[in-house]
Amino acid sequence: MKPVIVSRLAQREIEAAATFYEDRQEGLGAEFADRVAEALSSIERAPEGYQKVYKDLRRCFLRQFTNFALWFRVLPGNSVVVACLSGRRDPKFVRERISGIIPFRPPEP
């Protein structure tokens, strides 16, 4: 098992999504956070079990919130989650966002 590190930006995205869901329905934000925790555990157990989607990036969809995925890299000593993004985004945006070309900005309410 390799430890999983969540980048600061990915953590902010996770928190923003949890807040979004909590604002929609009480308790749904906590449910989202639970699904993130499950995904992190799954990545920790078998990071190479996820297919490479773009260059060295792998994607783990969240159970119940299947429009969201954790995007991560497998490194020699650990795995690093670099983003938590909705799969509804344009694939070009996701590639640019993951590559660090453009920062992620949540949609305006």
N, C-alpha and C positions, 0 to 999 in steps of 0.2 A: 504494500500500500504506500502510495506517495501522498504526502500532505498536499492540501489544496489551499492556495492563497487567492484571496479575492482582491483585485485591485481597487483602489479608492474610487475610481470612476465607476467601476462595475457595482460597487457597494452603493453608491449614490443612485444608480439606475434601479437597483433592487428596492431600495427604500422609496424611491419615487413611484415605482409600480405598486408597491404594497400600499402606499398612501392613496393612490388612485383607486385601487380596489376597495380599500376601507371606506373611502368617501362614497362609493357606490352602494355598499352594503356592510353593515357592522359585522365584524368577524372575518370578512373576506380577505382583508389585508393580512391577517394572521395566517389564514389558510395559504395565501400566496407565499408567505415567509416559510411556512412548513414545507411546501413543495420545493422551494429553493434549497432548504436544508437537506431534503431527500436527494435532490440532484447532486449536491456537493458530496454527499456520502457515496453516491454511485460513482462519481468521477474519481473519488479517492480510492475506491476499491478496484476499479478497472478503467483507467483513463484511455488506454489504447483500444478499448472496446468500442469507442465512438469513432465513426468514420471521419476522415479529414474532409472538410467541406471546401475550404479555400486555403491554399498553400498549406501551412502547418496548423491551421485552426480547425478545431473540432467543435461540434455543437451538441448540446444535451437539452432536449426539449423538456419542459416542465410538465409533469403529470397534472391533469385537471386544467392547467393554464397552457394548453398546447400551442397557443400563439406566441408564447415567450420561450426563449432558449438562452442557456448560458453558453457563451463562446469562450473557448479556452485553448491554451497551448500546453503541451506536455513537454516538460524540460527534464534534464537528467535527474534532478533531485526532488522535483515537485511538479505540480500542475498549477497554472495561473489562469484564473478566470479574468478575462479582459473586458467582457461586456455581458449585459443582460438586456437583450433586445427583442422586440416584437418581430415575429416572422412576417408580419404584414408590411414591413418596410420594403422599399425597392431594394432588390439584391445589390445593385450598384452602391446604394447608400451604405448598406451593411459592410460591403468590402472596403469602402473608403473609411468608414467609421472605425472598423477593426484595424485597418492599416495606420490609423492615426492621422489621416489626411484632413478629416473634418471632425470636430467634436460633436458628441451627441447632445441634442437639445430636445427636451420633451416637447410634444405638441402643445400649442397654446390651447387653453380651455375654451 
